[in-house]
Amino acid sequence: MDFLELARTRYSVRAYKPDPVEEDKLQQVLEAARLAPSASNRQPFQLIVIPTADRQDDLRRIYDRGWFVQAPLVLCICAIPEQAWRRMDGKSYADVDIAIAMDHLILAATSLGLGTCWIADFDPEAARQVLALPENMEPIAFTPLGYAADQPQSKGRKPLSELVEFE
Ligand SMILES: Cc1cc2nc3c(=O)[nH]c(=O)nc-3n(C[C@H](O)[C@H](O)[C@H](O)COP(=O)(O)O)c2cc1C
């Protein structure tokens, strides 16, 4: 798949088969996140791989959707704010670094035939409790990881003419 085809193929999967994710595919997806660039190469994040088997009730406290716990795995990416690079005015780039790592991971998953869905609308306090996160880690996003049981919808993106200005 060339890059544009990969970008077109990825979509937010909101129904999953129970089929397991092969260990080598999981490792490739995690490696893609590891290779992501980050400001000053600080890599201020931690990934948590959560098998969903027997964890459905706990996980639904974090994000209460049936499809969230259908896939065999859920991944969480957390910021470690104290490790993040800051600009001269103090602005932290942790969220930017994490978005890049997460996007690497998600596109790698797509290239391997796996489905994902960015999830930011979760309960952060429940995430802290269920995952027993230490104080210095902040949960930023989740995604299920598994095989899609739904179909992509049309992308519904703004036209380039609205998004780009040529000077
Ligand atoms: C940062 C971010 C947070 C998101 N959070 C959620 C979420 O909490 N729940 C959800 O169902 N989708 C979530 N999405 C998915 C978006 O709704 C989706 O990417 C968008 O509608 C475009 O659809 P597509 O991913 O199928 O191309 C999120 C996407 C991003 C990038």
The ligand as a Tripos MOL2 file, in Angstrom:
@<TRIPOS>MOLECULE
LIG
   31    33     1     0     0
SMALL
NO_CHARGES

@<TRIPOS>ATOM
      1 C1         -7.8830   13.0410   18.9180 C.3       1 LIG1
      2 C2         -9.0970   12.2350   18.5030 C.ar      1 LIG1
      3 C3        -10.0210   11.8430   19.4520 C.ar      1 LIG1
      4 C4        -11.1110   11.0430   19.1030 C.ar      1 LIG1
      5 N1        -11.9410   10.5770   20.0890 N.ar      1 LIG1
      6 C5        -12.9590    9.7570   19.7600 C.ar      1 LIG1
      7 C6        -13.7900    9.1850   20.7700 C.ar      1 LIG1
      8 O1        -13.6180    9.4460   21.9550 O.2       1 LIG1
      9 N2        -14.7720    8.3300   20.3720 N.ar      1 LIG1
     10 C7        -14.9850    7.9970   19.0690 C.ar      1 LIG1
     11 O2        -15.8840    7.2040   18.7910 O.2       1 LIG1
     12 N3        -14.2000    8.5310   18.0870 N.ar      1 LIG1
     13 C8        -13.1980    9.3800   18.3930 C.ar      1 LIG1
     14 N4        -12.3820    9.8780   17.4190 N.ar      1 LIG1
     15 C9        -12.6120    9.4950   16.0290 C.3       1 LIG1
     16 C10       -13.1390   10.6520   15.1660 C.3       1 LIG1
     17 O3        -14.4930   10.8790   15.4440 O.3       1 LIG1
     18 C11       -12.8990   10.2720   13.6910 C.3       1 LIG1
     19 O4        -11.4950   10.1600   13.4630 O.3       1 LIG1
     20 C12       -13.4560   11.2880   12.7100 C.3       1 LIG1
     21 O5        -14.8710   11.3800   12.8160 O.3       1 LIG1
     22 C13       -13.1060   10.9310   11.2560 C.3       1 LIG1
     23 O6        -13.5550    9.6160   10.9310 O.3       1 LIG1
     24 P1        -12.5340    8.4640   10.4840 P.3       1 LIG1
     25 O7        -11.5340    8.2620   11.6080 O.co2     1 LIG1
     26 O8        -13.3950    7.2560   10.2590 O.co2     1 LIG1
     27 O9        -11.8350    8.9270    9.2300 O.co2     1 LIG1
     28 C14       -11.3110   10.6890   17.7460 C.ar      1 LIG1
     29 C15       -10.3670   11.0900   16.7940 C.ar      1 LIG1
     30 C16        -9.2780   11.8360   17.1650 C.ar      1 LIG1
     31 C17        -8.2440   12.1980   16.1080 C.3       1 LIG1
@<TRIPOS>BOND
     1     1     2 1
     2     2     3 ar
     3     2    30 ar
     4     3     4 ar
     5     4     5 ar
     6     4    28 ar
     7     5     6 ar
     8     6     7 ar
     9     6    13 1
    10     7     8 2
    11     7     9 ar
    12     9    10 ar
    13    10    11 2
    14    10    12 ar
    15    12    13 ar
    16    13    14 ar
    17    14    15 1
    18    14    28 ar
    19    15    16 1
    20    16    17 1
    21    16    18 1
    22    18    19 1
    23    18    20 1
    24    20    21 1
    25    20    22 1
    26    22    23 1
    27    23    24 1
    28    24    25 2
    29    24    26 1
    30    24    27 1
    31    28    29 ar
    32    29    30 ar
    33    30    31 1
@<TRIPOS>SUBSTRUCTURE
     1 LIG1         1 GROUP 0 **** ****
